[in-house]
Amino acid sequence: MKIKKWLGVAAIATVAGLALAACGNSEKKADNATTVKIATVNRSGSEEARWDKVQELVEKDGIKLEFTEFTDYSQPNKATADGEVDLNAFQHYNFLNNWNKENGKDLVAIADTYISPIRLYSGKNGEENKYTKVEEIPANGEIAVPNDATNESRALYLLQSAGLIKLDVSGTALATIANITENPKNLKITELDASQTARSLSSVDAAVVNNTFVTEAKLDYKKALFKEQADENSKQWYNIIVAKKDWESSPKADAIKKIIAAYHTDEVKKVIEETSDGLDQPVW
């Protein structure tokens, strides 16, 4: 009887020991998990879907993504520079370069992600498009472009890619109308506020419309005359993942590299193309 009682106590002790060991292993596993903090700005449904896929892909490596949402574009870079977050994903090269210059910082792009190409849209006759291809834009026609420095430059590079004009600048240099060296159709380039180019379509032959205003203007981007190409002149508009300059010496460096590798997969590419309905184009 005493022996049976002792065996029972031993069995309970063994079970308890196993439970504690399991609990200890679980805690150890949790301790080994790496949380990478990422700052974003008003993530769209498409952006949430692509990051959900990245999380799924890195979960096996014990990596957890933690997002901080900002509504102000000036805050994510500051949070990254101050070490409040490890990465941010909300901006393109042009924005980062200007922010670094204005704030005396040296944040770096560590991965290209996608571009949201701007497009050239045909002028309108009522609800109908005047043209179906760039070549149909007539001599002496009029094209509206945004008048702020960055968007006007981007629009002019777009017109150059479309074969309508030639510029004497390239790469990251900002282009203005003064940089047009060839204009074989003698097109009139009209500068308007970015919010007005879509509204001008009833009175011009074509207009460059920022993606921000495409939906509001009920434009079908799939019927655009021309889409911005991914090349050396548009690279400054590539969206990027950003970190501190010394990120590779961080204890989280390996986890960050795995996050980049996960983002640069066909699975994420497919998510971007499907959930953005083609508005965003992967560029890695």
HELIX and SHEET records of a PDB file:
HELIX    1   1 LYS A    2  ASN A   32  1                                  31    
HELIX    2   2 GLY A   45  VAL A   58  1                                  14    
HELIX    3   3 GLU A   59  ASP A   61  5                                   3    
HELIX    4   4 GLN A   75  ALA A   81  1                                   7    
HELIX    5   5 TYR A   93  ASN A  103  1                                  11    
HELIX    6   6 VAL A  134  GLU A  136  5                                   3    
HELIX    7   7 ALA A  149  SER A  161  1                                  13    
HELIX    8   8 ILE A  177  ASN A  179  5                                   3    
HELIX    9   9 ARG A  199  SER A  202  5                                   4    
HELIX   10  10 ASN A  211  VAL A  214  1                                   4    
HELIX   11  11 TYR A  221  LYS A  223  5                                   3    
HELIX   12  12 LYS A  235  TRP A  237  5                                   3    
HELIX   13  13 TRP A  247  SER A  249  5                                   3    
HELIX   14  14 ALA A  253  TYR A  263  1                                  11    
HELIX   15  15 ASP A  266  THR A  275  1                                  10    
SHEET    1   A 5 ILE A  63  PHE A  70  0                                        
SHEET    2   A 5 THR A  34  VAL A  41  1                                        
SHEET    3   A 5 LEU A  87  HIS A  92  1                                        
SHEET    4   A 5 ASN A 239  ALA A 243 -1                                        
SHEET    5   A 5 VAL A 108  ASP A 112 -1                                        
SHEET    1   B 2 TYR A 114  ILE A 115  0                                        
SHEET    2   B 2 GLN A 281  PRO A 282 -1                                        
SHEET    1   C 5 LYS A 188  LEU A 192  0                                        
SHEET    2   C 5 GLU A 142  PRO A 146  1                                        
SHEET    3   C 5 ALA A 206  VAL A 209  1                                        
SHEET    4   C 5 ARG A 119  SER A 122 -1                                        
SHEET    5   C 5 PHE A 226  LYS A 227 -1                                        
SHEET    1   D 2 LYS A 124  ASN A 125  0                                        
SHEET    2   D 2 GLU A 128  ASN A 129 -1                                        
SHEET    1   E 2 LYS A 166  LEU A 167  0                                        
SHEET    2   E 2 ILE A 180  GLU A 182 -1                                        
END                                                                             
